[in-house]
Amino acid sequence: MSQISQRSLGDLVDAIGSRVTIRLHDPSGGFRDIVGILNSFADGAGKLINSKGKEISFSEREIAIWREVKALPDRAGTGAPYSMRILELEALSDRTWPADKILEIGKWRLRVSDGFTMRANSVLPMGAAPIGEPGVDLESAVKQVIEIYKDHRLTPTFTLPLPIYEDLDNYLASQGWKIKVAAEYLVNEIPKELEVTNSEFDFITGDEPDKNWLAVQSDFKLEKIMRSYPAKYSQIKYMDKTVAIGRIATLGGWSLATRVYVDPDFRGRGIGSLLMRVLMSAAKSDGATKIGLQVDVENGAALALYRSMGFRFHHSYVYRILESEKGK
């Protein structure tokens, strides 16, 4: 082991779970470098996961030098590999907006609920790129998806995080699946100090949605899903009228804001930013340090608001549906 590494092979075991760069002797001469999250190292062999989610194996005798890649400050959505960051956020959305039932085709999660929300009634690939590891050939896997959703009288739908599943997205497009919604996943850090007072408006936050909260967007049909995971529900009130609502759920250090809405008659008065500060304050009290949210690409006003608050684009995703099988 070269002194350049300043670490012994024994220390490599302590780096499991960390990002490392390893220079390996190439059998044909020279060297090759591999970089990723060290998954295992034992009995003279190791494995790491690179930025594309691919597992790379190596042996102890191949190692020339190695070092741990120190993490940058914990900014929301940063770190490597990118594919794993995307899947972390998609898992956040999946866990905090749970479907009634989950079926599996390999590492594809087939979510089945009551049909009122696409996220809880769609396939979410969670395996490695380029198609998410369905465990069978792609054509067979998609046919299974169609039959399962037809059996549940639901429109076959995929949630496709991009760019990691771009090949799967292209395949579905070639088979007639249409984009129903295209969205951006935005992230931000929760500020240490949050100003949540406003002389014109009042706010309340509770552990469950009351009738006033549910009535704003007629969310009564979504109540079962929302109550399936602990969350905070905030309302902004003007003279006892609920004029804005939002839901925020926390998982580890992350929180996810959903069902964020401001009455059109009250927009342009700073309520949107006030609501987001109230939601972030609630998530912070639950231990969150970062926040994510999803915005339809056609909602320019919302995108402008969030960007003005420091939210950053992380990745995009689309819902693709097979309209020819709609509701059969």
Sequence and secondary structure as in RCSB ss.txt:
>XXXX:A:sequence
MSQISQRSLGDLVDAIGSRVTIRLHDPSGGFRDIVGILNSFADGAGKLINSKGKEISFSEREIAIWREVKALPDR
AGTGAPYSMRILELEALSDRTWPADKILEIGKWRLRVSDGFTMRANSVLPMGAAPIGEPGVDLESAVKQVIEIYK
DHRLTPTFTLPLPIYEDLDNYLASQGWKIKVAAEYLVNEIPKELEVTNSEFDFITGDEPDKNWLAVQSDFKLEKI
MRSYPAKYSQIKYMDKTVAIGRIATLGGWSLATRVYVDPDFRGRGIGSLLMRVLMSAAKSDGATKIGLQVDVENG
AALALYRSMGFRFHHSYVYRILESEKGK
>XXXX:A:secstr
  GGG S HHHHHHTTTSEEEEEEE TTSSEEEEEEEEEEEETTEEEEE TTS EEEEEGGGEEEEEE       
TT SS HHHHHHHHHHHHHHHS  SEEEEETTEEEEESSSS SGGGSEEE SSTTT   SS HHHHHHHHHHHHH
HTT   EEEEEETTTHHHHHHHHHTT EEEEEEEEEEEE  SS     SS EEEEESS  HHHHHHTTGGGGHHH
HTTS  EEEEEEETTEEEEEEEEEEETTEEEEEEEEE GGGTTSSHHHHHHHHHHHHHHHTT  EEEEEEETT H
HHHHHHHHTT EEEEEEEEEE GGGTT 
